[in-house]
């Protein structure tokens, strides 16, 4: 795990940025031809592997996320505040009924602060789903997280360094 | 290699660096004779000083003079501290625990919550003869589980005087959460009185430690609020039960000093952290008699384990911990500031307190204590939604269901006419509208989920359970409080069989004479053990006919608490049963031998709320 993280970090740092994406990133609309690289993410019960990624601004990444845990998980990319807002919303929904998700396996946009949208997807146990995303140029760090109540708090998040 | 085995959770490089830097700051000055594991920096892979690490541990039991809350006291000590040292084992080890009795009376140690051979369980008269003065007994057992547990004397009332300590087992595999630092928080209730005289006081005058009885002023306040007839009726009802509605706990802060890791609230034991870290708090209620409501104002706590077993994470603001239960919670203090760890006794007669802080010598505000609650309708089981559901649904919807949870039989000594009137007041128009209809649907759904033996399907909640309530004195609207209903396992436990039979036991008592029992019989009055057929799958139903909470503990086998979570019901070693409540648990009787089964309120156990379970 530690070795593969290091290897991935190095390879990502060395990658050249072709960068066609708009700010805030876009996912399903981006054609495969523009994908710079594929990043494998494992979503376990209450952790992501790896826990840290280095991505260059403008890079277009295909995230291939596999849920190897026993529970449903989500994979949401956004800044820390937007993630927290999404988390609070999910907690409020979870208190009234279910876990705040309707179905799984699909791509959707998570509600962030001020109505902003974050690329996200929800995965059933055993499921693998892809998300194509272009790293924005105007931020230093982003967070990928599972905001199902209690999951982030248990450590299910990672950091994307965009500083270059 | 023992060192590297201590931490089993993965740390990122950055987290390791952060942790290392924190530890470099150095250890704290000694604050009297405290247990070594209560070091303010907590336990990490590089700071394990003073912990008794397995697999081989030697423990010496003494009675000695130690200051408690700054006053002269003579507690039981284990390796020189009281409470005792933290024992740290690893899943998969073969533990060898040598206990030497340096007292002038027999003693014992029970490893609470551990699955082990019956002769290693440490209950005198059930598992072994006990440890005589001057003798050493060697406990040997394979460690087949992990998590937060504790150990304590099972001899007489020794546990009341500090004969207890934390028992932590590190997991062989990755746990379903990650953290940077951990602290053990052991709650105990200390008395400077002789426990024998505490017991005598309870026998002679039940309300001895209860200075919160209702007064004539309360009476007139009630009359203003509820009217004269209702007030008089309530008073009459409690009088008939020979109880006060303010009997929340029978031993209270009037004799107890509530301790956290052996320290009084004034001593303010401090657990240190660095801002941004995720901290695991292993909370153990090692009290003789006291339930606590635990919160850390300003921090969300995420419950990740109950009774040592991982549960799907539940973010809460507060949780109630019954005697002998353990909860593991994660907190993530972002700010470089102090937080109060506040453990309020359930009867509000006092509290234990510590501080979570980035540096020593800090303190945060201590929250105001809540007012004592009255045991009202809820003690009768006719309480809130769930109680109403069942009575309201009546005969037609509940055909074939067991009504014993609602009929008169478990309301011994109650005047039925007053029950009638209570029901009516509870169910008048507006309340009916407030009823949760989804619950009703759930109930009729459960009718279809009867198993082949005509019993409720495995994992379904019994009618009469109140798993969605934390209990007396908790206002669920003030903050998010953990309830049993929240507890869900990650995966089903190995035995998925439906129960083959049901065993119903009533928790009974006579407050006036301070007699506590199962099915109306004290331990001294029963003729033989409760029999479990080897390898049978049974449902244990506990019906609380008393007006107090009872933490019921089964040795040797897990109890899978049927809190309505189906296949994902949690498993526990100690079940809190609220007044008037009916709870159930599935048990796989795979542990041949004789096991203790009892209320974990020390004086209740001593008074007779104890049985032996024989698996053969």
Interface residues (C-beta under 8 A of the other chain):
Chain A: X1 X44 X45 X46 X47 X51 X52 X69 X70 X71 X91 X95 X149 X150 X151 X153 X154 X155
Chain B: X10 X12 X14 X174 X176 X177 X178 X179 X278 X300 X302 X304 X312 X313 X314 X315 X330 X332 X480 X490 X491
